[in-house]
């Protein structure tokens, strides 16, 4: 599982590249620098990871 604050673009791009699924959004989860910040929660199930690994290895054959 991974979490990222929505104002950070780089971690969001990273989760897209890894093809993680957004499992939830914790609205106004933290209060920093005078403002509330949402927190997105991402996950990848073990079987999803395994199937992606198989896809990747079959491409290299």
Backbone torsions as a table, in degrees:
resi	resn	phi	psi	omega
1	UNK	NA	147.3	-179.7
2	UNK	-135.4	149.5	173.3
3	UNK	-128.1	152.6	176.9
4	UNK	-151.3	144.3	176.0
5	UNK	-80.3	138.2	-171.3
6	UNK	-64.4	-23.9	-178.9
7	UNK	-77.5	-8.7	179.9
8	UNK	-93.5	110.2	-176.2
9	UNK	-75.4	-38.4	-176.6
10	UNK	-59.3	-48.7	178.4
11	UNK	-60.6	-33.7	178.1
12	UNK	-65.8	-39.8	176.8
13	UNK	-63.7	-37.8	179.1
14	UNK	-64.1	-42.2	179.9
15	UNK	-66.6	-34.3	176.4
16	UNK	-66.8	-41.6	-180.0
17	UNK	-64.2	-38.0	178.7
18	UNK	-79.9	-5.7	179.8
19	UNK	59.6	41.9	174.1
20	UNK	-77.9	151.2	178.0
21	UNK	-98.3	138.6	175.1
22	UNK	-76.7	118.9	-177.3
23	UNK	-93.8	-24.3	-178.3
24	UNK	-169.9	170.3	177.2
25	UNK	-137.0	116.8	178.9
26	UNK	-95.1	98.4	-175.5
27	UNK	-73.4	136.3	-179.1
28	UNK	50.7	46.0	-176.1
29	UNK	-71.0	-38.4	-177.0
30	UNK	-128.7	155.1	176.1
31	UNK	-118.8	110.4	-177.8
32	UNK	-132.3	136.5	174.9
33	UNK	52.0	40.0	175.4
34	UNK	79.9	11.2	178.7
35	UNK	-142.9	152.6	176.4
36	UNK	-81.0	144.9	-177.6
37	UNK	-125.5	131.9	175.3
38	UNK	-79.7	151.7	178.5
39	UNK	-126.6	122.5	178.3
40	UNK	-95.0	138.8	-179.6
41	UNK	-111.9	127.2	-178.4
42	UNK	-120.2	151.1	-179.8
43	UNK	-150.8	160.7	174.3
44	UNK	-140.6	121.9	-180.0
45	UNK	-73.4	151.9	-178.8
46	UNK	-55.1	-44.2	-178.8
47	UNK	-68.0	-31.7	175.6
48	UNK	-65.8	-42.2	178.8
49	UNK	-63.2	-45.2	-178.6
50	UNK	-62.4	-42.4	-179.6
51	UNK	-67.0	-34.1	177.3
52	UNK	-70.2	-35.6	176.4
53	UNK	-64.2	-41.3	178.3
54	UNK	-65.0	-40.2	177.3
55	UNK	-60.0	-43.7	-178.7
56	UNK	-66.0	-39.6	-178.6
57	UNK	-73.2	-31.5	178.8
58	UNK	-72.3	-24.2	177.3
59	UNK	-71.8	-26.0	-176.8
60	UNK	-87.7	-4.9	-177.7
61	UNK	-83.1	NA	NA
